[in-house]
């Protein structure tokens, strides 16, 4: 073991999460795609799935909010066998394997280079019967038709996935991009992709209200605190202060802000209930088109909303129906 390696001797991978009982459906399924042909600047990405498995052993099944999730079941199906060549030679087989993930199980695909995106999107679009929307968090849009004389380089990954998956570009939001090829900018403007550049995202604070594009207007917030039984709303705004574990200071801020909103149209958060769970959805006000950067701000929004946004999306797959 070198000085740069973690000593994981005696520790189980993936924080010790267990596989489901025989015949049971796991909560999450892990697949490795050891592909690096799409990375034309520096190789080594094919080693990433094995390395991620190794270092996963150093973590405990406790969230950053000090919540235990040791009841989550996980099935690691190892790395897929790839044929010689780039992702173009493997995309159908990889997409087929990802699509075999049972309904209700979260697929977690470990790359590999960025072209792993393409079969993942194809599979999810198939699983969701064409209802996939995408939040793409990356420094680069990966929307070139050809990059470095290849249609299967990292710079083309998202575009290949949209084309082969027959996904409407208007259902894509790019978050945090900071490095563009002009071909990508033209594609974004032509097809209606929502772009939130890194410079814009950096300016978000707890005092800004985020107005999301329409294709992200209805999605599930899998926050552990929001379980069946949290009580209703005040004029359409969810009473998150009633949810177990919600910080008292944040509850007070929410209450003050909710009082200020009384008498105004409740165009924003609203609750949605299904048997056995509670969810919070977003609704976009219909008083105008979103700006090019997808962001509209207001100084009256509560600080707890920014915190909820950050904690909700960290580590989640960017796909909703």
C-alpha positions in Angstrom: 0.0 0.0 0.0 1.4 3.4 -1.0 1.2 6.5 1.1 -1.6 7.8 -1.1 -3.9 4.8 -0.6 -6.6 4.5 2.0 -6.3 1.6 4.4 -9.7 -0.1 4.1 -8.6 -3.5 5.5 -11.6 -5.2 7.2 -14.1 -2.6 6.0 -17.0 -3.5 3.8 -17.7 -1.4 0.7 -20.5 1.1 0.3 -20.6 2.0 4.0 -21.6 -1.6 4.8 -25.0 -1.3 3.2 -26.6 -4.8 2.8 -28.0 -6.5 -0.3 -31.8 -7.1 -0.3 -33.2 -10.4 0.9 -33.2 -13.2 -1.8 -35.7 -12.3 -4.4 -36.1 -8.8 -3.1 -35.8 -5.5 -5.0 -32.8 -3.3 -4.0 -33.2 0.4 -3.3 -30.2 1.1 -5.5 -28.2 -0.9 -8.1 -24.6 -0.1 -8.9 -23.0 -0.8 -12.3 -19.4 0.1 -13.3 -18.5 1.1 -16.9 -14.7 1.0 -17.1 -14.5 3.1 -20.3 -11.8 5.7 -21.0 -11.7 5.9 -24.9 -13.7 9.1 -24.8 -11.1 11.0 -22.7 -8.6 12.2 -25.2 -6.5 14.4 -22.9 -5.6 12.0 -20.1 -6.3 8.3 -19.6 -7.1 6.4 -16.4 -10.8 6.7 -16.1 -11.3 3.0 -16.6 -9.9 2.4 -13.1 -12.4 4.7 -11.4 -15.2 2.1 -10.7 -12.8 -0.2 -8.8 -11.3 2.8 -6.9 -14.7 4.1 -5.9 -15.7 0.8 -4.5 -12.6 0.7 -2.5 -12.8 4.1 -0.9 -16.6 3.7 -0.3 -15.5 1.5 2.6 -14.2 4.5 4.7 -17.7 6.0 5.0 -20.4 5.3 7.6 -24.1 5.1 6.6 -24.8 8.5 8.1 -25.7 11.6 6.1 -24.3 15.1 6.5 -27.5 15.9 8.4 -26.6 13.2 10.9 -29.3 10.8 9.7 -28.8 7.1 9.6 -29.6 5.3 6.3 -28.4 1.8 7.1 -31.7 0.3 6.1 -31.1 1.2 2.4 -30.4 -1.9 0.4 -27.9 -2.0 -2.4 -26.9 -4.4 -5.1 -23.5 -4.0 -6.8 -23.5 -5.9 -10.1 -19.8 -5.1 -10.7 -18.3 -3.8 -13.9 -19.8 -4.4 -17.3 -17.8 -6.3 -19.9 -17.0 -4.0 -22.8 -15.9 -4.8 -26.3 -12.8 -3.2 -27.8 -13.5 0.3 -29.0 -15.1 3.5 -27.8 -18.6 3.9 -26.4 -20.1 3.9 -29.9 -19.2 0.2 -30.0 -20.7 -0.5 -26.6 -23.6 2.0 -26.2 -26.4 -0.4 -27.0 -25.2 -3.2 -24.7 -24.5 -0.8 -21.8 -27.9 0.9 -22.2 -29.7 -2.5 -22.3 -28.0 -3.5 -19.1 -28.8 -0.3 -17.3 -32.4 -0.6 -18.5 -32.7 -4.0 -16.7 -32.7 -2.2 -13.4 -36.0 -3.0 -11.7 -38.7 -0.3 -11.5 -38.4 1.5 -8.3 -34.6 0.9 -8.0 -32.2 3.8 -8.4 -29.5 2.9 -11.0 -26.1 4.3 -10.0 -23.6 4.1 -13.0 -19.9 4.5 -12.2 -17.7 5.8 -15.0 -15.4 5.7 -16.7 -15.3 8.7 -18.9 -18.1 11.1 -19.7 -19.5 9.0 -22.5 -21.1 6.9 -19.8 -23.7 9.6 -19.8 -25.1 8.5 -23.2 -26.2 4.9 -22.5 -27.5 6.0 -19.0 -29.8 8.6 -20.6 -31.0 6.2 -23.3 -31.8 3.6 -20.6 -33.6 6.1 -18.3 -35.6 7.5 -21.2 -36.7 4.0 -22.0 -37.6 3.2 -18.4 -39.6 6.4 -18.1 -41.5 5.9 -21.4 -40.1 9.1 -22.9 -40.7 11.3 -19.8 -37.1 11.9 -18.8 -35.9 15.4 -17.8 -32.3 16.1 -17.1 -30.3 18.3 -14.7 -26.7 18.2 -16.0 -24.1 19.4 -13.5 -20.8 19.8 -15.2 -18.2 22.4 -16.1 -18.8 21.6 -19.8 -22.0 21.1 -21.7 -20.7 18.1 -23.7 -22.9 19.1 -26.6 -20.5 19.0 -29.5 -21.4 17.0 -32.6 -17.8 16.2 -33.1 -14.9 16.9 -30.7 -11.3 16.0 -31.3 -12.2 14.3 -34.6 -14.6 11.9 -32.7 -18.3 11.7 -32.2 -17.7 9.7 -29.1 -15.4 11.9 -27.1 -16.2 13.4 -23.7 -17.2 16.6 -25.5 -20.1 14.9 -27.3 -21.5 12.7 -24.5 -24.7 14.6 -23.7 -25.5 15.3 -27.3 -25.2 11.6 -28.3 -27.5 10.7 -25.4 -30.1 13.2 -26.4 -30.0 12.1 -30.0 -30.0 8.3 -29.4 -32.5 8.6 -26.6 -34.8 10.9 -28.6 -34.8 13.3 -25.7 -36.2 16.8 -26.2 -33.3 19.3 -25.5 -35.9 21.7 -23.9 -36.1 19.2 -21.1 -32.4 19.7 -20.3 -31.0 22.1 -17.7 -27.2 22.7 -17.6 -26.0 23.8 -14.2 -22.5 25.2 -13.5 -21.0 25.3 -17.0 -18.0 27.5 -17.4 -16.1 26.2 -20.4 -17.8 26.2 -23.8 -17.1 25.5 -27.5 -19.0 27.9 -29.7 -20.7 25.0 -31.4 -22.2 24.1 -28.0 -23.5 27.6 -27.4 -25.2 27.7 -30.8 -26.8 24.3 -30.1 -28.0 25.6 -26.7 -29.6 28.7 -28.3 -31.1 26.8 -31.2 -32.7 23.9 -29.3 -33.8 25.6 -26.1 -31.6 24.0 -23.6 -31.7 25.9 -20.3 -28.3 27.2 -19.3 -27.3 28.3 -15.8 -23.6 29.1 -16.1 -21.2 28.7 -13.2 -21.0 32.5 -12.9 -24.7 32.8 -12.3 -24.9 29.8 -10.0 -22.1 31.3 -7.9 -24.2 34.3 -7.2 -27.0 32.3 -5.7 -27.5 33.0 -2.0 -30.0 32.2 0.7 -31.8 35.5 -0.1 -32.6 34.6 -3.7 -35.7 32.9 -5.0 -35.0 30.5 -7.8 -37.6 30.2 -10.6 -37.0 26.9 -12.3 -37.6 26.1 -16.0 -40.9 24.3 -16.7 -39.4 20.9 -17.3 -38.2 20.8 -13.7 -41.5 22.1 -12.4 -42.6 18.7 -11.0 -40.1 16.5 -9.4 -39.7 14.6 -6.2 -37.7 15.8 -3.2 -36.4 12.7 -1.4 -35.5 14.5 1.8 -35.6 12.1 4.7 -37.5 14.6 6.9 -40.4 14.8 4.4 -42.2 11.6 5.3 -45.9 10.8 5.4 -47.5 12.6 8.3 -46.0 16.1 8.0 -48.9 18.6 8.2 -50.2 20.9 5.6 -49.4 24.3 4.3 -50.0 28.0 4.8 -51.5 29.4 1.6 -49.8 26.8 -0.6 -46.4 26.9 1.0 -45.3 23.6 2.8 -44.9 23.8 6.5 -41.5 22.2 6.6 -41.1 23.3 10.2 -43.5 20.6 11.1 -41.3 17.9 9.6 -39.1 15.9 12.1 -35.6 17.2 12.4 -36.3 20.6 10.8 -34.0 23.1 12.6 -35.7 25.5 15.0 -34.0 28.6 13.6 -34.9 27.7 10.1 -38.5 27.1 11.2 -38.7 30.6 12.7 -37.3 32.1 9.5 -39.8 30.1 7.5 -42.7 31.3 9.7 -41.7 34.9 9.4 -41.4 34.7 5.6 -44.7 32.8 5.3 -46.4 35.6 7.3 -45.0 38.2 4.9 -46.3 36.2 1.9 -49.9 36.1 3.2 -52.2 37.7 0.7 -49.8 37.1 -2.3 -50.4 34.4 -4.9 -48.8 31.1 -3.7 -46.8 30.5 -6.9 -44.0 28.3 -5.9 -43.7 25.3 -3.5 -46.8 23.2 -2.9 -47.4 19.9 -1.3 -48.2 16.7 -3.1 -49.1 13.5 -1.3 -49.1 9.9 -2.2 -49.9 6.9 0.0 -47.0 6.3 2.4 -44.9 9.3 1.5 -44.9 13.1 1.4 -43.4 15.0 -1.4 -42.8 18.7 -2.2 -43.0 19.8 -5.8 -42.1 23.0 -7.5 -44.5 25.0 -9.7 -43.2 27.6 -12.1 -45.3 30.8 -12.2 -46.8 31.3 -15.7 -46.2 35.0 -15.9 -43.5 35.0 -18.5 -40.7 33.0 -20.0 -37.6 32.1 -18.1 -34.4 34.1 -18.9 -31.7 32.5 -20.9 -29.8 31.6 -17.7 -33.0 30.1 -16.2 -32.8 32.2 -13.1 -35.1 34.8 -11.6 -34.4 36.2 -8.2 -36.2 38.0 -5.4 -34.9 39.4 -2.2 -37.8 38.1 -0.2 -37.1 34.4 -0.3 -36.1 32.5 2.8 -32.6 31.3 3.7 -33.9 27.8 4.4 -34.9 27.4 0.8 -31.3 27.6 -0.4 -30.2 25.1 2.2 -33.0 22.8 1.3 -32.0 23.1 -2.4 -28.4 22.2 -1.7 -29.1 19.3 0.6 -31.8 17.8 -1.7 -29.8 17.6 -4.9 -26.4 16.6 -3.5 -25.6 13.1 -4.8 -28.9 12.5 -6.5 -29.3 11.2 -10.0 -30.4 14.0 -12.3 -33.5 12.4 -13.8 -37.2 12.9 -13.0 -40.4 12.0 -14.6 
